[in-house]
């Protein structure tokens, strides 16, 4: 096995090929020591093969001009996840599997919008193998077996509000996001469209197959993948713990204890019900949930804040029910422990090292950091 040396500001020459990774552009990184990797790579996992009836004739049907192309007898490989992984030297036993949220990709966990190290590098430095996912029909896993229409809507300021950076174009006071216009430009450019209809079951199946492939690990989710993470854990026993940043939907309750939908300005949040035998799987693993700042306790007229008010309220109900049946769920609103100003993206906020430190300490407390 070859050893790779990943240095943040310059690439090393490995077998005549310069190894320069995305973190190399992070000129503001406070880390100057190289990250030593034992192995890295990428692969697709999950997905299906779609086939059209008939017989493919490579002469008659092989024209490159789209107007002359035919589909008879041809296949389409799609609906898989794309995974990029890195394993450091002297690695810990359990890898961390990072799953992005809605409208995002693995970029969530990589270099921050203002050029600092993200969780990918931070946890590699803590000797964890790291797996980054692009879920099916997103990012590098863009080959979908179903069509969709991708619009070109001007909606940056909508996401600025939903992701709780601020209101309109004004940042919230004390926000832990760089106010450098270049950072905001980078943040908007990491938003990624779905290339097919969003299908939760397709996503869960692909992530479950990833854990079948790599074995035991810790799943780290963000936002929309939070609820999908609970469902993936119901399906795959190789998920040994879950760290969830700001889950927003698909909270799973026993069928007889599903709470009423929670209304908020612009919609309502509903929970899912599953048989008790399935639900109890969630009581078998440690789970921690983190929420950032600017989340009100009472209804407000700011739609960007409102949906997170009910998400946090539903998360509290969910924590209580799981723990009532013997589970181990911890919920941490960051302002309550002194970390103020965090957005919907605490993993890339200005204090992301402190946020990562909380996660590491929890992993250690739960016995998940062994080598």
LOVEXLO-416109 format. One line per 5 residues: number of its first residue (from 1); their letters; for each residue z, x negated, y negated of C-alpha. Coordinates in nm, 2 decimals, always signed. Each point is the difference from the previous one (the first is absolute). Example, Ala and Ser with C-alpha at 12.3 -4.5 7.8 and 13.67 -1.06 7.14 Angstrom:
1) as) +0.78/-1.23/+0.45 ~ -0.07/-0.14/-0.34
//
This chain:
1) xxxxx) +0.00/+0.00/+0.00 ~ -0.10/-0.14/-0.34 ~ +0.25/-0.02/-0.28 ~ -0.12/+0.13/-0.34 ~ +0.15/-0.11/-0.33
6) xxxxx) -0.01/+0.26/-0.27 ~ +0.06/-0.14/-0.34 ~ +0.02/+0.24/-0.29 ~ -0.19/-0.19/-0.27 ~ -0.25/-0.21/+0.20
11) xxxxx) -0.17/+0.04/+0.33 ~ +0.04/-0.25/+0.28 ~ -0.30/-0.12/+0.20 ~ +0.03/+0.12/+0.36 ~ -0.26/-0.12/+0.25
16) xxxxx) -0.24/-0.05/-0.29 ~ +0.05/+0.36/-0.13 ~ +0.20/+0.05/-0.32 ~ +0.28/+0.26/+0.06 ~ +0.05/+0.18/-0.32
21) xxxxx) +0.18/+0.34/+0.02 ~ +0.05/+0.27/-0.26 ~ +0.34/-0.14/-0.10 ~ -0.17/-0.31/-0.13 ~ -0.09/+0.19/-0.32
26) xxxxx) +0.37/+0.08/-0.08 ~ +0.04/-0.26/-0.27 ~ +0.33/+0.16/-0.11 ~ +0.16/-0.05/+0.34 ~ +0.34/-0.17/-0.01
31) xxxxx) -0.05/-0.13/+0.35 ~ -0.16/-0.35/+0.03 ~ +0.08/-0.08/+0.36 ~ -0.28/+0.07/+0.25 ~ +0.03/+0.28/+0.26
36) xxxxx) -0.06/-0.15/+0.34 ~ -0.18/+0.23/+0.24 ~ -0.03/-0.04/+0.38 ~ -0.26/+0.27/+0.03 ~ -0.20/+0.25/-0.21
41) xxxxx) -0.28/+0.24/+0.06 ~ -0.13/+0.36/-0.02 ~ -0.12/+0.27/+0.23 ~ -0.08/+0.37/+0.02 ~ +0.22/+0.23/+0.21
46) xxxxx) -0.03/+0.36/+0.11 ~ -0.29/+0.22/-0.10 ~ -0.27/+0.17/+0.20 ~ -0.37/-0.03/+0.08 ~ -0.23/+0.28/-0.11
51) xxxxx) -0.33/+0.04/+0.17 ~ -0.31/+0.21/-0.08 ~ -0.19/+0.15/+0.29 ~ -0.35/-0.12/+0.09 ~ -0.15/-0.34/+0.05
56) xxxxx) -0.02/-0.28/-0.25 ~ -0.34/-0.17/-0.03 ~ +0.05/-0.33/-0.19 ~ -0.37/+0.00/-0.10 ~ -0.04/+0.36/-0.11
61) xxxxx) +0.35/+0.05/-0.13 ~ +0.08/-0.35/-0.12 ~ -0.13/+0.02/-0.36 ~ +0.24/-0.13/-0.26 ~ -0.13/+0.25/-0.26
66) xxxxx) +0.26/+0.28/+0.01 ~ -0.26/+0.27/-0.04 ~ -0.16/-0.12/+0.33 ~ +0.32/-0.04/+0.20 ~ +0.09/+0.22/+0.30
71) xxxxx) +0.34/+0.04/+0.17 ~ -0.11/+0.10/+0.35 ~ +0.19/-0.20/+0.27 ~ +0.19/-0.21/-0.26 ~ +0.37/-0.05/-0.03
76) xxxxx) +0.25/-0.03/-0.28 ~ +0.32/-0.20/+0.03 ~ +0.26/+0.15/-0.25 ~ +0.34/+0.13/-0.07 ~ +0.18/-0.32/+0.08
81) xxxxx) +0.26/-0.19/-0.20 ~ -0.07/-0.35/-0.13 ~ +0.28/-0.25/+0.04 ~ +0.06/-0.34/-0.16 ~ +0.28/-0.21/+0.15
86) xxxxx) +0.18/-0.33/-0.06 ~ +0.26/-0.16/+0.21 ~ +0.21/-0.28/-0.14 ~ +0.14/-0.30/+0.18 ~ +0.34/+0.07/+0.16
91) xxxxx) -0.06/+0.37/-0.04 ~ +0.26/+0.27/+0.06 ~ -0.05/+0.22/+0.31 ~ -0.08/+0.33/-0.17 ~ -0.30/+0.02/-0.23
96) xxxxx) -0.02/+0.21/-0.31 ~ -0.29/+0.25/-0.01 ~ -0.08/+0.11/-0.36 ~ -0.18/+0.34/-0.05 ~ -0.12/+0.10/-0.34
101) xxxxx) +0.01/+0.33/-0.18 ~ -0.25/+0.26/-0.13 ~ -0.29/-0.14/-0.19 ~ +0.10/-0.36/+0.09 ~ -0.07/-0.27/+0.25
106) xxxxx) +0.17/-0.31/+0.13 ~ -0.02/-0.14/-0.35 ~ +0.33/+0.19/-0.07 ~ +0.18/-0.28/+0.19 ~ -0.20/-0.30/-0.13
111) xxxxx) +0.00/-0.18/-0.33 ~ +0.15/+0.22/-0.27 ~ -0.21/+0.14/-0.29 ~ +0.14/-0.27/-0.23 ~ -0.06/-0.28/+0.24
116) xxxxx) +0.33/-0.06/+0.18 ~ +0.07/-0.01/+0.37 ~ +0.02/+0.34/+0.17 ~ +0.18/+0.10/+0.32 ~ -0.26/-0.17/+0.22
121) xxxxx) +0.09/-0.34/-0.13 ~ +0.37/+0.07/-0.06 ~ +0.06/+0.10/+0.36 ~ -0.22/-0.28/+0.14 ~ +0.24/-0.23/-0.18
126) xxxxx) +0.28/+0.17/+0.18 ~ -0.17/-0.08/+0.33 ~ -0.13/+0.34/+0.09 ~ -0.33/+0.06/+0.16 ~ -0.19/+0.23/-0.23
131) xxxxx) -0.26/+0.26/+0.08 ~ -0.18/+0.18/-0.28 ~ -0.18/+0.33/+0.07 ~ -0.30/+0.18/-0.16 ~ +0.03/+0.34/+0.16
136) xxxxx) -0.31/+0.18/+0.14 ~ -0.25/+0.10/-0.26 ~ +0.15/-0.22/-0.27 ~ -0.08/-0.35/-0.13 ~ -0.13/-0.24/+0.27
141) xxxxx) +0.03/+0.28/+0.26 ~ -0.25/+0.21/-0.20 ~ -0.23/+0.10/+0.29 ~ +0.07/+0.37/+0.05 ~ -0.14/+0.23/+0.27
146) xxxxx) +0.01/+0.29/-0.25 ~ -0.17/+0.02/-0.34 ~ +0.16/+0.06/-0.33 ~ -0.09/-0.01/-0.37 ~ +0.15/-0.27/-0.21
151) xxxxx) +0.03/+0.10/-0.36 ~ +0.00/-0.23/-0.30 ~ +0.27/+0.18/-0.19 ~ +0.16/-0.16/-0.31 ~ +0.36/+0.04/+0.12
156) xxxxx) +0.18/-0.33/-0.07 ~ +0.26/+0.16/-0.23 ~ +0.08/+0.27/+0.26 ~ +0.10/-0.27/+0.24 ~ +0.18/-0.19/-0.27
161) xxxxx) +0.23/+0.31/-0.02 ~ +0.02/+0.08/+0.37 ~ +0.09/-0.36/+0.08 ~ +0.27/+0.02/-0.27 ~ -0.11/-0.29/-0.22
166) xxxxx) +0.02/+0.23/-0.30 ~ -0.14/+0.31/-0.17 ~ -0.36/+0.01/-0.12 ~ -0.06/-0.36/-0.10 ~ +0.36/-0.08/-0.11
171) xxxxx) +0.23/-0.20/+0.24 ~ +0.34/+0.13/+0.07 ~ +0.28/-0.18/-0.17 ~ +0.13/-0.29/+0.21 ~ -0.27/+0.04/+0.26
176) xxxxx) -0.02/-0.28/+0.26 ~ -0.38/-0.03/-0.04 ~ -0.18/-0.27/-0.20 ~ -0.12/+0.14/-0.33 ~ -0.28/-0.27/-0.01
181) xxxxx) -0.32/+0.21/-0.03 ~ -0.16/-0.23/+0.27 ~ +0.27/+0.10/+0.25 ~ -0.07/+0.37/-0.06 ~ -0.37/-0.07/+0.04
186) xxxxx) +0.07/-0.16/+0.34 ~ +0.22/+0.29/+0.10 ~ -0.26/+0.26/-0.07 ~ -0.26/-0.20/+0.19 ~ +0.20/+0.00/+0.32
191) xxxxx) -0.03/+0.38/+0.03 ~ -0.23/+0.07/+0.30 ~ -0.18/+0.32/+0.10 ~ -0.01/+0.16/+0.34 ~ -0.34/-0.04/+0.17
196) xxxxx) +0.05/+0.31/+0.22 ~ +0.23/+0.30/+0.01 ~ +0.37/-0.09/+0.01 ~ +0.12/+0.05/+0.35 ~ +0.37/-0.07/+0.08
201) xxxxx) -0.05/+0.01/+0.37 ~ -0.28/-0.26/-0.01 ~ +0.23/-0.23/-0.21 ~ +0.30/+0.05/+0.23 ~ -0.21/-0.07/+0.31
206) xxxxx) -0.14/-0.32/-0.14 ~ +0.34/-0.13/-0.11 ~ +0.15/+0.09/+0.34 ~ -0.28/-0.20/+0.17 ~ +0.09/-0.29/-0.22
211) xxxxx) +0.36/+0.00/+0.13 ~ -0.14/+0.03/+0.35 ~ -0.19/-0.32/-0.06 ~ +0.27/-0.21/-0.18 ~ +0.31/+0.14/+0.17
216) xxxxx) +0.34/+0.06/-0.17 ~ +0.01/-0.02/-0.38 ~ +0.13/+0.15/-0.32 ~ -0.21/+0.25/-0.19 ~ +0.00/-0.02/-0.38
221) xxxxx) -0.15/+0.30/-0.18 ~ -0.08/+0.10/-0.35 ~ -0.04/+0.35/-0.15 ~ -0.25/+0.21/+0.21 ~ +0.04/-0.23/+0.30
226) xxxxx) +0.37/+0.08/+0.00 ~ -0.03/+0.34/+0.17 ~ -0.28/-0.14/+0.23 ~ +0.25/-0.28/+0.09 ~ +0.25/+0.25/+0.14
231) xxxxx) -0.28/+0.16/+0.20 ~ -0.12/-0.34/+0.13 ~ +0.36/-0.07/+0.11 ~ +0.01/+0.32/+0.20 ~ -0.31/-0.12/+0.18
236) xxxxx) +0.08/-0.37/+0.06 ~ +0.32/-0.15/+0.12 ~ -0.11/-0.35/-0.11 ~ +0.10/+0.10/-0.36 ~ +0.35/-0.13/+0.00
241) xxxxx) +0.09/+0.07/-0.36 ~ -0.15/+0.15/-0.32 ~ +0.03/-0.11/-0.36 ~ -0.15/+0.27/-0.22 ~ -0.08/-0.04/-0.37
246) xxxxx) -0.01/+0.33/-0.19 ~ -0.12/+0.23/+0.28 ~ -0.16/+0.32/-0.15 ~ -0.09/+0.24/+0.28 ~ +0.01/+0.09/+0.37
251) xxxxx) +0.37/-0.02/+0.05 ~ +0.07/+0.09/+0.36 ~ +0.28/+0.25/+0.10 ~ +0.09/+0.18/+0.32 ~ -0.20/+0.31/+0.03
256) xxxxx) +0.30/+0.23/-0.05 ~ +0.12/-0.19/-0.31 ~ -0.31/-0.04/-0.22 ~ +0.12/+0.05/-0.36 ~ -0.18/+0.24/-0.24
261) xxxxx) -0.28/-0.15/-0.20 ~ +0.11/-0.15/-0.33 ~ -0.20/+0.11/-0.30 ~ -0.07/-0.23/-0.29 ~ -0.22/+0.00/-0.31
266) xxxxx) -0.35/+0.00/+0.15 ~ +0.07/+0.07/+0.37 ~ +0.26/+0.01/+0.27 ~ +0.12/-0.24/+0.27 ~ +0.02/+0.12/+0.36
271) xxxxx) +0.16/-0.17/+0.30 ~ -0.12/-0.01/+0.37 ~ +0.17/+0.13/+0.30 ~ -0.01/-0.16/+0.35 ~ +0.18/+0.07/+0.33
276) xxxxx) +0.36/-0.13/+0.01 ~ -0.09/-0.24/+0.28 ~ -0.26/-0.17/-0.22 ~ +0.21/+0.01/-0.31 ~ +0.29/-0.19/+0.17
281) xxxxx) -0.23/-0.30/+0.03 ~ +0.07/-0.05/-0.38 ~ +0.37/-0.03/+0.08 ~ -0.06/-0.30/+0.22 ~ -0.12/-0.25/-0.26
286) xxxxx) +0.15/-0.12/-0.33 ~ -0.19/+0.13/-0.31 ~ +0.05/-0.08/-0.37 ~ -0.17/+0.18/-0.29 ~ -0.03/-0.14/-0.36
291) xxxxx) -0.09/+0.19/-0.31 ~ -0.05/-0.15/-0.35 ~ +0.08/+0.12/-0.35 ~ -0.10/+0.28/-0.23 ~ +0.06/+0.28/+0.26
296) xxxxx) +0.18/+0.30/-0.15 ~ +0.27/+0.20/+0.18 ~ -0.10/+0.32/-0.17 ~ -0.35/+0.16/-0.06 ~ -0.19/-0.15/-0.30
301) xxxxx) -0.33/+0.07/-0.17 ~ -0.14/-0.34/+0.10 ~ -0.22/+0.05/+0.32 ~ +0.00/-0.37/+0.07 ~ +0.38/+0.00/+0.04
306) xxxxx) +0.03/+0.35/+0.15 ~ -0.16/-0.07/+0.34 ~ +0.24/-0.29/+0.05 ~ +0.30/+0.21/-0.08 ~ -0.07/+0.23/+0.29
311) xxxxx) -0.10/-0.30/+0.23 ~ +0.33/-0.16/-0.06 ~ +0.18/+0.34/+0.05 ~ -0.19/+0.05/+0.33 ~ +0.08/-0.36/+0.11
316) xxxxx) +0.37/+0.07/-0.05 ~ -0.02/+0.31/+0.22 ~ -0.19/-0.19/+0.26 ~ +0.25/-0.29/+0.00 ~ +0.28/+0.24/+0.05
321) xxxxx) -0.16/+0.18/+0.29 ~ -0.10/-0.31/+0.18 ~ +0.35/-0.15/-0.04 ~ +0.16/+0.32/+0.11 ~ -0.17/-0.05/+0.34
326) xxxxx) +0.12/-0.35/+0.03 ~ -0.27/-0.19/-0.20 ~ +0.03/-0.30/-0.23 ~ -0.18/+0.09/-0.33 ~ +0.09/-0.16/-0.33
331) xxxxx) -0.14/+0.12/-0.33 ~ +0.02/-0.23/-0.30 ~ -0.10/+0.12/-0.35 ~ -0.04/-0.35/-0.16 ~ +0.16/+0.10/-0.34
336) xxxxx) +0.32/+0.09/+0.18 ~ +0.04/-0.35/+0.12 ~ -0.09/-0.16/-0.33 ~ -0.37/-0.06/+0.03 ~ -0.15/+0.20/-0.29
341) xxxxx) -0.35/+0.06/-0.12 ~ -0.18/+0.00/+0.33 ~ -0.33/+0.19/+0.03 ~ -0.15/+0.16/+0.31 ~ -0.10/-0.36/+0.10
346) xxxxx) +0.33/-0.19/+0.02 ~ -0.17/-0.25/+0.24 ~ -0.21/-0.13/-0.29 ~ +0.23/+0.07/-0.30 ~ +0.14/-0.29/-0.21
351) xxxxx) +0.32/+0.00/+0.21 ~ -0.18/+0.01/+0.34 ~ +0.19/-0.30/+0.13 ~ +0.33/+0.19/-0.05 ~ -0.15/+0.30/+0.17
356) xxxxx) -0.12/-0.21/+0.29 ~ +0.35/-0.16/+0.02 ~ +0.15/+0.34/+0.05 ~ -0.24/+0.07/+0.28 ~ +0.06/-0.34/+0.16
361) xxxxx) +0.38/+0.05/-0.01 ~ -0.04/+0.34/+0.17 ~ -0.22/-0.15/+0.27 ~ +0.26/-0.27/+0.06 ~ +0.28/+0.26/+0.01
366) xxxxx) -0.18/+0.19/+0.27 ~ -0.07/-0.30/+0.21 ~ -0.37/+0.00/-0.06 ~ -0.04/-0.36/-0.13 ~ +0.05/-0.20/+0.32
371) x) -0.22/-0.29/+0.10
//
